[in-house]
Amino acid sequence: MRIALAQVNPTVGDLDGNTRLVQEWIDKAKLAGADIVCFPELVLTGYPPEDLVLKPSFVRDNIAQLKSIAKATMGISAVVGFVDEEGDIFNAAAFLNGGDIKAVFHKVFLPNYGVFDEKRYFEPGHRCPIVELDGVRIGLSVCEDCWFPSGPMAWEAHHGAEVLININGSPYHYGKRAPREAMIAGRAADYGAFLAWVNTVGGQDELVFDGNSVVFDPHGRLLAHAASFVEELLVCDVDTSQPMHRPVEKLRRESEAAERLELDVTEVQVDGSTGGKAKPHIEQRLAEPLEGAAEIYAAVVLGTHDYMRKQGFEKVVIGMSGGVDSALTAAIACDALGAQNVIGVRMPSRHTSTESLDDAGLVAESLGMQLMDFSIEPPHKGFEEILAPIFRGTKPGVAEENLQPRIRSTILHALSNKFGYIVLSTGNKSELATGYGTLYGDIAGGYAVLKDITKTTVYELCRYRNTLGPAIPERVMTKPPSAELKPGQKDTDSLPPYDQLDPILIGYIEDDLSPEELVAAGHQPETVARVIQLVDRSEYKRRQAPPGVKITERAFGRDRRMPIVNRYSPNGVRPAEKRDR
């Protein structure tokens, strides 16, 4: 049996476009001689469709599109993710063949953690069709169903399924791929079946999907592997005529545990009717997946590209400070959208060094992007004159400093309004975590490319990007970071050094470690207490920040939802007064 996994990039809500996408890839699978082509979870609606599925018209329209796709399945079978409606609504996989919908599987396990809210929308399924295609018994399942050993896949294998197809919308975060593939391989070996696992690819709001679709044999050995972060048709031949490895005792235990799910098994006979045509020769594809900085960089580039293109934005505008964050943001934008679509803006103040202006120019020149210049000194002086009467007799501080980033933001958003650009903010996760940014200033923007990237990872990505071609001068990466809002200012005036700060932030935000656990890990107690206080008092700022690409297991936003009004402090110290930087 030749199985094709269509690792495609749908757009949420674009039912017509997604239908055309599925039909185009069905045609590609036919040309490849596939007997069956499998598409990702909810490919028809795009994933995640969120509250769109609460609109009855949306659900009806997606079902109508599924019926039109079925007509394209003459001479081939297809597994397509969609939203089904039978009194309740279900996250579903349809088996299409010969122009008809032959069977429908309803997702059994609905994730309700991290970025997932599926229990808000769907009911758990109980139907478990086993499709027999040309003598091969096939079981269907959807995403989370694969993560539970005693689930529908075990039940299907127990009832004789030789090929298990699991369709996915599995979002990316760094470090996820290897354990995910180990889990998939383990399921194949535990059930003694071929396991074809297809994932979506592309960006959707904060999420990015990495693809990396795979096929494993009944021993848990890898047969085929798709590439990371690109659309691809992964074609793989599986030979079910050979004696199957069946771990009988293991499968018995898992299937007995799955009985609690009350799955209704039905048998569906389907005629493959391929006409005995000779199949074109294929080589089993084993793409080398991306790892490390290359993986993170590809994720952010794809997420940025799709956020812009799927909304119809053509050009972006970035404030170029001469620092490492704006340099990396510009490099990502140029790689995602083309340098001709990236406009950098230098906006010097009286505190901006000549070196910073030169560095911003060098980055723009290396990347081939446009660069504009606007001095903020005239409006800066004007605001100082306006505020002088009320500020007289007070000590200069953040109020005076923050005039500058807010003026810069006004210039960037004026360009955005006039020419239809979208503003990319340049703050990183370390800054957003600690509140080291100005509301309606450098925090403001349409998209925050580095929102989930700590400062130390920023440097790592800069070095990786330079291996692809000249982009970020070495001196940009070696000079001390500074907001340059007053003479001699350095980030370390307000924050611990980033090599101390970032491990604490990762422990507190991503791993939910307590102050005691952080100190036990080797961090200084006073530094831990200070960082936690900065994080806790800055939630109100993060709520007003733009979306950005998620690359860690716990990003701000959908992953981590803390109350703004919150008197709890894990170190027993009440959060300090909330103030801008």
N, C-alpha and C positions, 0 to 999 in steps of 0.2 A: 504494500500500500504506500502510495506517495502522498505525504502530508505537506501542505504549505502553510506556514505561519505568516500572516500578513501583519507585520509590525508597522502600523500606520499612525498618522498624526491627524486625528479628527479635531473639529472645533465645536465646543459646547454650544448647543442650540441651533447649529447650522444643519438642520435635517436634510435639506436638499443637497447641500454640499457633501455631507457625510454619506448620503446615499450614492452620489456619483463616485465618491472615493471608494466605497465598497465595491461598486460595480466594476470600476476600473481595475481593481486588484483581483477581482474574480477572473477577469479576462487575462490578467498576467498569470494567474495560477493555471488557467486552462492551457496557455501557451507552454507552461513548464511541465505539462502532463500530470498535474496533481489530480488525485482522486477526491481530495477534500481540502478546503482552504478554511483556516480558522482566523477570526478577527478578534480584537480585544474586547474587554468588558465594556458594555454600553457604548460601543463604537457608533451606533446610530445617533445617540443624543450627545456624544462627547462626555468625558468624565472629569470631574463630578458635575452632574447637572443641577445639583442642589435644589432650590425651591421651584425650579422649572417643572419638576415632576409632580408638583402639587396642582398644576394647571391641567384640568381634564383635557383641554384642547391639545396641549403639547403631547400628552400620552396617546391620545387618539391619532394624532398626526404621525407619531413615530411608528405606530403599528401599521398605519397605511403605507409608510415608506418601506417597512419590512416586507410587506406583501409585494411591493414592486421589485424589491431586490430578489425575492424568491423566483421571479420570472427569469432572472439571469442565470439560474442554476441548472440549465439544461446541459447534461453531460458532465456535471460536477456537483459535489456536495459542498455546503458551506455552513460554518457555525458563526452566528452573528449575535453580538450582544445588543440588547434593547430593553425597554421598559414594558413589561406585560401588565395587563389589567384584567382581573377576574374578580370583581368585587373589591378586592384590595389591589395594590400595585406591587410588582415584584421586579427585582433585578434579575434579568433572565438571559438565557442563551437559547437561540432557536437553531434547530438543525433543518437546513433547507436542501431540497433535492428535487430535480426534475420539474422545477417551476412551482413547487408547493412547500408549505411549512409542514414538515413531517413530525417534528417533536419539539417540545419546549421544556427546558430545565429551569427551575426557580432557585436562585441562590439560597443556600440553607443558613450559613453563618454570616451575620451582618455585623461588620466591624463598627464599633462605637467608641473609638479612642483616638488620640492624636488628631489628625486632620479629618478623620472619618466620622460621619453622622448618619450612617445608613439606617439606624433604627428610627430616625425621625421620618424617614420616607417610605421604607419598604417593610413588608411582612416577610418572615422567613418561609422558605419553600419546603414542600414535602414530596413533590413529584420527582421521580428519578427514572427517566426513560433510558433504556439501553437500546441503542440503535445497531442493528446488524446490517453492515454495508459490504456486499460482496463476500459474505461469510465471515467478516471480521466484526467482533462485538466491541462497540464503542460506548464509553461512558462520558457524560458531560458534567462540568462543574464550573464555578465562577470564583476566581480570586481567593478570598478568605477560606473557602471550602478546602483548599489545599493545605492550609496551615494547621488543620486539626487532623491528627492521625486517625481518630475514630469518627470519621465523617462520611459524606456521601461517596467519596472516592473509594474508601474501603468497602462500602456496601456494594458499589458497582463491581469492583474487582471480585468480591465474594460471589456475585451473581454472574461471573464469567467474562467481565469486560477485559479485553486484551489490550486495548488502547484507551487511555484516559486523556481527555482534552480539557485543559483548564485555561479559561480566558481571563485576562487580568487588566486592571488599571492600577498598577503597583507604583506609587510615587517614589521618586528617588530621595535618598539621603546618603551621605557619605558613609561607607562601611556596610551598606545593606546588601549589596549584590552577592558577596561570597557566602554569607550564612543563608541567604535565600536560596541560592543554587544548591547548597548542601542539603537543605530541607527538601527541595524538589527531588534531588537524587535519592534521598532516603525514602521518600514516598514511593518512587518507582520500584526500588528494591523491596520495600516492605510489602507492596501489593503484587509484585511479580508481573508488572504490566509496563508497556511503553507509556511514557508520559510526555505529552506535547504541551508546553507551557508558553503561551503567547502574551506579550505585554504591549501596551500602547507606548508611544513615544511622542514627545513634544511638551510644550509649556501650556499651563492653564492657570492664570492668575499667579499665585505664589508657588504653585506646584510645578514640578518638571518630572517627566516620565522618561526613564532611561532605556526602554526597549530591552535588550539583552535576552531575547526569547531563546528558549532551549528545548531540546528533545533528549530524553534519557531512555535507555533500554531497561528491560526488566531486572538487570543486575545493578542498576544505578550508574551505568557508564554513560558518559556524554557522547551523543551521536552528532549533534549539530548545535551551533551557537551563533546567534545573530550579533551584529555590531551594536555598540553603545551609542545612543542618542541620534540615530539616523533611521529613516524609513527603510525597510528591507523586506523582501519576500524570502523567508528561510524555507528551503525545500529539502525534505529528508525522506528517504525510503526506509520503511520499517518492514521487517520480514516476520510475520506472525505464523508462518508455516513451520518454523522450527519449534522444538519443544520449549515451553515457557518455564522460566524459573519461578516457582510458586512457593514462598515460605508459608506453608499451610498453617502451622500453629500460630505464627504472628498474625496472619490475615484473619484467622478465626477469632482471635482475641479482639482485634480492632473492629471486625464486623459485628461481633456480639455487643460491643460497647456502642456501636452506631445504631443499634436497634431502638435506642431511646428517642431517636429523631423521627421515628414513625414515617420512614420514607416509603413512598408508594412506587414500586418498581413496575414499569410496563415494558413490554417487548415491542420494538418497532422494526419491521423489515423494510429495507430500502434497496432498490435495484440501482447499482452503480452505473450500469449501462454506458461504460466507457467505450464500447464498441471494439474492444480488443486492439486499439491503436497502439503502435509502438511509442514508448515514452522517450523524449529526448534525454540524452545522457546528462547526468549531473554529478558534481563532486560534492561530497558531504561537506558543508560549510562549517568551519570551526574558527570563527572570528576571535581575535584576541581582545578581550574587553579592556576598556580604559581603567586605569587605576591612579590613585594618588592625585597630585595636582592636575594632571591631564584630565582626569574624570571630573573634578570639581569645575575646572575651567570650561569644559564642554557643556556641563549642566547649566552654568550661568549664561553662557553665550546662547544656548538654545532657549532657555527661559526668557531671556531678554528679547531675542528675535521674535518669538511667538507672541509675547505680550504686545509688542508693537504692531506686527503684521496682522495679527488676527483682529485688531481693533482699527486697522486702517491708517495708523501713523506711519509716515514715511521718514521723517527726520527728527532727530533729538538734539537738545541743547544742553551743554554741561558747563558749569562754572569751573574753570581751570585755575587752581590755586598755586600750582607748582609742587603740590604735595603728592604723596604716593597714592592716596585714595582716588583723587580725581584722575590721576594718570592711569590707574588700573581700570576705572570706570570707562574712560575714553577708549582704552584698548579693547575692552569687551564690546563696547558699542560699535566700534569700527569692524570688529570681526563678525558681529551679529548682523549688522545692517549695511556695511560698506562705508568706507571712510567718507565718501561723497555725501553721506546722509547724516554726518555727525558735525555739529557746530560747537566749537569750544569758545568760551568767553573769558578773557582776563579782565578782572575788575579790581585794579589796585587801589589801596588806600594809603594813607600816610605811613602805615606800619608795614606795608608790603616790601619785602627786600628785593633788590635787583636780581638776586640769585633765584628767587621764586618765579619772577617774571621770565627769566631766561629758561628755567626748567620747564615751565608750561609751554614755552615756545618750542623747545627741543622735542617734547612729547608730541605736540601737534605736527611738527615737521616729520618726525619718524613715522607717524601713523598716516600722514597724508591728509589730515582733516583740516577743515576751515578754522580760522582763529580770528575772533573779533576782540577789540579793546574798548573798554568804557571805564574811565576813571570815576570812582565813587566820591571823590573829594568834594565836588560842589554840593551834592545832596547831603553828604555827611555834615558839612559845615552848616547847611541850612537847617537841618534837624537840631544841631547843637544850639543854634541861635534861637530856634523856636522854644526849646526846652530849658534854656538858660535861666529864665526867671524862676521856674519851679524847682530846678535842680540846684540853685544857688545855695551855698553853705553846706552841701552834702559832699560826701567822699565819692570820687569817681569809682565805678565798679562795673558790674555786668550790664547795667542799663545802658551805659555809654558804649561799652564794647559791642553789645548786640545790635546797635544801630547799623553796624557795617554788614553783617550777614543778612539782615532784613532788607537793606537797600539792594544788595546783590540779588536777593530772591525776587525783588520787584522787577529788576532789569530782566532777569531770566524769564519771568512769567509774562512780562510785556512782549518779549520776543515770541514766546509760546502763543500768546493770544493773537498777535499780528500775523504770524506766518504759519501757524498750525503745528509748530514743533511741540514735542513733549519734553518736559524738564526731567532729566535724570539727576536725582540727588546722589551725593557721593559719600554719605556717612556709612561707617561700618558697624558691625554688631557690637564691638567693644564700646564704641561711642554711644550707640543707641541704648545699650544695657545700662550704662552709667549716667545717662542724661547729658552727656557731653556734646551738646548740640543746641541750636537756637530754634525755638518754635517760630514758625513762619519765616525762618531764615534758612540755614543750611539743611534743616530737617525736611523742609517743604519740597515737594516735587510730584511728578506723576508716577515715577517708579524708582525704587531704591535698589539698585543693582547689587550693592554690597551688604544688604540688610542682614543677611545671615552668615556673614563672613567676618571672623575676628581679625583684629589688626595683624596678629602674627601670621594668619593665613593669607592676608593681603600681600605681605612680603613674599610668601611662598609662591603665590600665583603670579606675582610680578616676575620673579626669577624664571618660572616656567614659561611665561609668555615670551620672555626674551630668547628662549631657545627656539621659538618659531620664527623669529625675525626681530630686528631692532624695534624697540617700542619705548622702553622706560630707562632713562639714563641711570647709571649706577649711583650717581650722587643724589638722585631723588630718593633712592632706597637707603642711603647711609646717613643722610642729614637728620637731626632730631626733629620729630614731628612738632608742628606748631600751628595754631589757629591764626597767628599774626594779627591779633586784635588789639594788642598793646605792645610797647617796646620790650624786646627780649623774652617774649612769652614762649613757653614750651608746654606740651601736653602734660609732662611730668609735674608741672606746677599744681595741677588739679587732680591728676590720676597717678596711681602707682605705675612703674614701668610696665610696658605691655607684656613682657615675658613673665612677670609676676601676676598681672591682672587677668590675662586670658585664661590660664588654668583654673583660677578661682571662679571666673564667670562660667566656664564650661561645667565645673563641678556643681555650682549652685543652680544654674538655669537648666542645663541639659540633663544632669544626673540627680537633681533634687537633694544634694548633700546638705547636711546640717552644718552650722558653724563648727561644731565639735569634730565632725568628720573631716572637714576641710583643714582644720588645724592638725588633726592626726595624720593627714596626708602630707604634712610638712610646710604648710603655709603659716605665716606669722599671724598670731591672733588679732593684733591691731589692724593689719591689712585686711584680713577677712571681715572684721566688723565694719570697717570703712566701706569696703566694696559692697557688702550686702545692703548697707544703708543707702548707697548710691542707686543700686538696682531697684530697691523697694520704693523709693520715693519718685522714681522716674516713669512709673507706669502710665501716668497721664500724658506724658510726651509720646510714648510709644503708640498709644491709641490714635494719635493724630499723624503718625508717620505713614507714608505711602506703602503700598505692597512691594514686596521684593522676592527674589528667588529663594526658595527653601533648599538648603543643602545639608543641614544637620538634622539629627533625629528630633530635635525640639527647637523649632524656630519661634520667634515672637509672632503672635497673631493666632492662627487657627490651632497651633500646637499648645500654646501657653496662654491661658486666659485668666489673668489675675484681676481681682477687683481693684478699681482705682481708689475708692474709699476703703481703706484697709488698715486697721490698727494692729494687726498681728506682726510681730517682729521675731524671727527665729533666734536672734541673739539677745532678746529681752530689752533692746534699746528702741524706743519709739522713733520711727523715721523722722528725720529733720524736716523743717519747713520746705515745701516744694518751691524751687526757684529755677529760673532759666540759668543756663551756663553763664 
